[in-house]
Amino acid sequence: MTKRRWRLIIFAAIFLIGIFVMQSREKNEKEAISFILDEATNIDSIELFQGEQTVFRGSDGEAKNFIEKYPLSHVKKLSKKERAIFEEEPAYHIVYKIKDKPIYEVDILKVAISSELSEELQQMVFPIGDDQYMIYWAQEKKVLEQSTNTQRLLEQYQH
């Protein structure tokens, strides 16, 4: 075979591998969202961390007040440029569990440059005191719509 054919074959192989990887990521993301939605009603405990320190650990009735009724109801992919609007380290970290097994985890990001927030992101942030925060699903690099339950949890246990 000539060099030209080899280049064409290599290019086609790389292109096909790229398509396969993209489809696989999309499928895994949809499966993760579907799993969380299916299991949301079974979540029985929640843990709130500020850095490495546990701020709140609740189960059953105590946790039900802060568990999302409709998690992932509005999800938006967060670009690297948009991620730079927030502080690098999460202000809080929340773990939702079923029978002490983590189902999903979110970070609570503090807005660092509020003037840079797009209109869509402005609708997704929520205030606590003088600061603004956003729920970030780090595993999928997506922001989630703010929730009164999450906001209440953070207001109650803010340090």
C-alpha positions as YAML, in Angstrom:
chain: A
units: angstrom
residues:
- id: 1
  name: MET
  ca: [0.00, 0.00, 0.00]
- id: 2
  name: THR
  ca: [1.08, 3.50, -0.61]
- id: 3
  name: LYS
  ca: [1.73, 6.10, 2.05]
- id: 4
  name: ARG
  ca: [-1.44, 7.90, 1.10]
- id: 5
  name: ARG
  ca: [-3.61, 4.84, 1.73]
- id: 6
  name: TRP
  ca: [-1.94, 4.20, 5.09]
- id: 7
  name: ARG
  ca: [-2.59, 7.79, 6.13]
- id: 8
  name: LEU
  ca: [-6.22, 7.47, 5.07]
- id: 9
  name: ILE
  ca: [-6.62, 4.20, 7.00]
- id: 10
  name: ILE
  ca: [-5.01, 5.68, 10.12]
- id: 11
  name: PHE
  ca: [-7.17, 8.80, 9.89]
- id: 12
  name: ALA
  ca: [-10.34, 6.70, 9.48]
- id: 13
  name: ALA
  ca: [-9.39, 4.51, 12.46]
- id: 14
  name: ILE
  ca: [-8.78, 7.55, 14.68]
- id: 15
  name: PHE
  ca: [-12.05, 9.08, 13.53]
- id: 16
  name: LEU
  ca: [-14.01, 5.88, 14.30]
- id: 17
  name: ILE
  ca: [-12.38, 5.55, 17.73]
- id: 18
  name: GLY
  ca: [-13.30, 9.17, 18.48]
- id: 19
  name: ILE
  ca: [-16.94, 8.57, 17.54]
- id: 20
  name: PHE
  ca: [-17.05, 5.43, 19.68]
- id: 21
  name: VAL
  ca: [-15.62, 7.25, 22.71]
- id: 22
  name: MET
  ca: [-18.12, 10.12, 22.36]
- id: 23
  name: GLN
  ca: [-21.08, 7.71, 22.12]
- id: 24
  name: SER
  ca: [-19.82, 5.75, 25.10]
- id: 25
  name: ARG
  ca: [-19.52, 8.90, 27.25]
- id: 26
  name: GLU
  ca: [-23.01, 10.03, 26.29]
- id: 27
  name: LYS
  ca: [-24.43, 6.59, 27.11]
- id: 28
  name: ASN
  ca: [-22.66, 6.51, 30.51]
- id: 29
  name: GLU
  ca: [-23.95, 9.99, 31.33]
- id: 30
  name: LYS
  ca: [-27.54, 9.02, 30.48]
- id: 31
  name: GLU
  ca: [-27.22, 5.84, 32.55]
- id: 32
  name: ALA
  ca: [-25.90, 7.81, 35.54]
- id: 33
  name: ILE
  ca: [-28.78, 10.30, 35.35]
- id: 34
  name: SER
  ca: [-31.34, 7.51, 34.91]
- id: 35
  name: PHE
  ca: [-29.94, 5.61, 37.90]
- id: 36
  name: ILE
  ca: [-30.08, 8.67, 40.16]
- id: 37
  name: LEU
  ca: [-33.63, 9.49, 39.09]
- id: 38
  name: ASP
  ca: [-34.74, 5.90, 39.67]
- id: 39
  name: GLU
  ca: [-33.15, 5.74, 43.14]
- id: 40
  name: ALA
  ca: [-33.99, 9.29, 44.34]
- id: 41
  name: THR
  ca: [-36.96, 8.17, 46.41]
- id: 42
  name: ASN
  ca: [-34.79, 5.59, 48.22]
- id: 43
  name: ILE
  ca: [-32.12, 8.02, 49.42]
- id: 44
  name: ASP
  ca: [-32.07, 7.73, 53.21]
- id: 45
  name: SER
  ca: [-29.03, 9.70, 54.34]
- id: 46
  name: ILE
  ca: [-27.06, 12.78, 53.48]
- id: 47
  name: GLU
  ca: [-23.65, 14.12, 54.48]
- id: 48
  name: LEU
  ca: [-22.50, 17.73, 54.20]
- id: 49
  name: PHE
  ca: [-18.78, 18.48, 54.21]
- id: 50
  name: GLN
  ca: [-16.93, 21.76, 54.38]
- id: 51
  name: GLY
  ca: [-13.46, 20.85, 53.21]
- id: 52
  name: GLU
  ca: [-12.57, 17.62, 55.00]
- id: 53
  name: GLN
  ca: [-14.80, 18.34, 58.00]
- id: 54
  name: THR
  ca: [-18.26, 16.78, 58.28]
- id: 55
  name: VAL
  ca: [-20.71, 19.58, 59.06]
- id: 56
  name: PHE
  ca: [-23.92, 17.52, 59.00]
- id: 57
  name: ARG
  ca: [-24.72, 13.83, 58.84]
- id: 58
  name: GLY
  ca: [-28.38, 12.97, 58.79]
- id: 59
  name: SER
  ca: [-30.44, 9.89, 58.10]
- id: 60
  name: ASP
  ca: [-34.09, 8.98, 57.70]
- id: 61
  name: GLY
  ca: [-36.40, 11.75, 58.96]
- id: 62
  name: GLU
  ca: [-33.60, 14.19, 59.66]
- id: 63
  name: ALA
  ca: [-32.21, 13.82, 56.13]
- id: 64
  name: LYS
  ca: [-35.58, 13.80, 54.33]
- id: 65
  name: ASN
  ca: [-35.92, 17.56, 54.92]
- id: 66
  name: PHE
  ca: [-32.81, 18.20, 52.82]
- id: 67
  name: ILE
  ca: [-32.95, 15.49, 50.15]
- id: 68
  name: GLU
  ca: [-33.79, 16.62, 46.64]
- id: 69
  name: LYS
  ca: [-37.25, 15.53, 45.55]
- id: 70
  name: TYR
  ca: [-36.37, 15.92, 41.86]
- id: 71
  name: PRO
  ca: [-32.59, 15.72, 41.53]
- id: 72
  name: LEU
  ca: [-31.13, 16.61, 38.16]
- id: 73
  name: SER
  ca: [-34.33, 18.36, 37.09]
- id: 74
  name: HIS
  ca: [-32.38, 20.97, 35.14]
- id: 75
  name: VAL
  ca: [-28.84, 20.14, 34.12]
- id: 76
  name: LYS
  ca: [-26.39, 22.32, 32.17]
- id: 77
  name: LYS
  ca: [-22.92, 21.43, 30.95]
- id: 78
  name: LEU
  ca: [-20.37, 23.82, 32.45]
- id: 79
  name: SER
  ca: [-17.55, 24.89, 30.12]
- id: 80
  name: LYS
  ca: [-14.01, 25.54, 31.38]
- id: 81
  name: LYS
  ca: [-14.55, 29.27, 30.86]
- id: 82
  name: GLU
  ca: [-17.76, 29.16, 32.93]
- id: 83
  name: ARG
  ca: [-16.08, 27.04, 35.61]
- id: 84
  name: ALA
  ca: [-13.48, 29.81, 36.05]
- id: 85
  name: ILE
  ca: [-16.26, 32.14, 37.29]
- id: 86
  name: PHE
  ca: [-16.39, 30.10, 40.52]
- id: 87
  name: GLU
  ca: [-13.82, 29.55, 43.23]
- id: 88
  name: GLU
  ca: [-11.51, 26.67, 42.42]
- id: 89
  name: GLU
  ca: [-12.20, 24.67, 45.58]
- id: 90
  name: PRO
  ca: [-15.80, 23.80, 46.45]
- id: 91
  name: ALA
  ca: [-17.24, 25.59, 49.47]
- id: 92
  name: TYR
  ca: [-19.21, 22.46, 50.42]
- id: 93
  name: HIS
  ca: [-19.58, 18.87, 49.29]
- id: 94
  name: ILE
  ca: [-22.81, 16.86, 49.65]
- id: 95
  name: VAL
  ca: [-23.06, 13.06, 49.46]
- id: 96
  name: TYR
  ca: [-26.47, 11.40, 49.01]
- id: 97
  name: LYS
  ca: [-26.62, 7.77, 50.17]
- id: 98
  name: ILE
  ca: [-28.82, 4.70, 50.28]
- id: 99
  name: LYS
  ca: [-27.99, 2.33, 53.15]
- id: 100
  name: ASP
  ca: [-24.61, 4.07, 53.64]
- id: 101
  name: LYS
  ca: [-23.69, 3.54, 49.97]
- id: 102
  name: PRO
  ca: [-23.03, 6.81, 48.05]
- id: 103
  name: ILE
  ca: [-25.47, 7.24, 45.16]
- id: 104
  name: TYR
  ca: [-24.27, 10.61, 43.94]
- id: 105
  name: GLU
  ca: [-22.22, 13.56, 45.12]
- id: 106
  name: VAL
  ca: [-22.34, 17.26, 44.35]
- id: 107
  name: ASP
  ca: [-20.07, 20.19, 45.09]
- id: 108
  name: ILE
  ca: [-21.36, 23.58, 46.12]
- id: 109
  name: LEU
  ca: [-19.33, 26.22, 44.32]
- id: 110
  name: LYS
  ca: [-19.06, 29.80, 45.49]
- id: 111
  name: VAL
  ca: [-19.41, 32.45, 42.78]
- id: 112
  name: ALA
  ca: [-16.17, 34.42, 42.52]
- id: 113
  name: ILE
  ca: [-17.02, 36.79, 39.62]
- id: 114
  name: SER
  ca: [-20.78, 37.40, 39.62]
- id: 115
  name: SER
  ca: [-20.59, 39.95, 36.78]
- id: 116
  name: GLU
  ca: [-19.48, 37.14, 34.42]
- id: 117
  name: LEU
  ca: [-22.52, 34.91, 35.04]
- id: 118
  name: SER
  ca: [-24.65, 34.29, 31.96]
- id: 119
  name: GLU
  ca: [-28.40, 34.76, 32.20]
- id: 120
  name: GLU
  ca: [-28.93, 31.00, 32.34]
- id: 121
  name: LEU
  ca: [-26.35, 30.56, 35.12]
- id: 122
  name: GLN
  ca: [-27.84, 33.49, 37.07]
- id: 123
  name: GLN
  ca: [-31.10, 31.52, 37.25]
- id: 124
  name: MET
  ca: [-29.24, 28.53, 38.69]
- id: 125
  name: VAL
  ca: [-27.36, 30.27, 41.53]
- id: 126
  name: PHE
  ca: [-28.80, 30.78, 44.99]
- id: 127
  name: PRO
  ca: [-27.88, 33.20, 47.78]
- id: 128
  name: ILE
  ca: [-26.72, 32.31, 51.25]
- id: 129
  name: GLY
  ca: [-25.95, 35.41, 53.26]
- id: 130
  name: ASP
  ca: [-23.97, 37.80, 51.07]
- id: 131
  name: ASP
  ca: [-22.58, 35.08, 48.80]
- id: 132
  name: GLN
  ca: [-23.94, 33.19, 45.80]
- id: 133
  name: TYR
  ca: [-23.54, 29.46, 45.25]
- id: 134
  name: MET
  ca: [-24.22, 26.84, 42.60]
- id: 135
  name: ILE
  ca: [-24.69, 23.07, 42.74]
- id: 136
  name: TYR
  ca: [-22.03, 21.33, 40.61]
- id: 137
  name: TRP
  ca: [-22.08, 17.65, 39.67]
- id: 138
  name: ALA
  ca: [-18.32, 17.27, 39.29]
- id: 139
  name: GLN
  ca: [-18.49, 13.70, 37.99]
- id: 140
  name: GLU
  ca: [-20.31, 14.88, 34.86]
- id: 141
  name: LYS
  ca: [-19.04, 18.51, 34.86]
- id: 142
  name: LYS
  ca: [-22.58, 19.86, 34.99]
- id: 143
  name: VAL
  ca: [-24.40, 22.42, 37.09]
- id: 144
  name: LEU
  ca: [-27.78, 21.61, 38.59]
- id: 145
  name: GLU
  ca: [-30.76, 23.82, 39.18]
- id: 146
  name: GLN
  ca: [-30.77, 25.28, 42.67]
- id: 147
  name: SER
  ca: [-33.08, 23.70, 45.17]
- id: 148
  name: THR
  ca: [-34.75, 25.07, 48.25]
- id: 149
  name: ASN
  ca: [-33.77, 21.87, 50.11]
- id: 150
  name: THR
  ca: [-30.08, 22.33, 49.38]
- id: 151
  name: GLN
  ca: [-30.33, 26.02, 50.14]
- id: 152
  name: ARG
  ca: [-32.02, 25.30, 53.50]
- id: 153
  name: LEU
  ca: [-29.34, 22.74, 54.38]
- id: 154
  name: LEU
  ca: [-26.53, 25.19, 53.69]
- id: 155
  name: GLU
  ca: [-28.25, 28.07, 55.48]
- id: 156
  name: GLN
  ca: [-28.78, 25.93, 58.56]
- id: 157
  name: TYR
  ca: [-25.24, 24.56, 58.75]
- id: 158
  name: GLN
  ca: [-23.22, 27.45, 57.29]
- id: 159
  name: HIS
  ca: [-20.08, 28.30, 59.27]
...
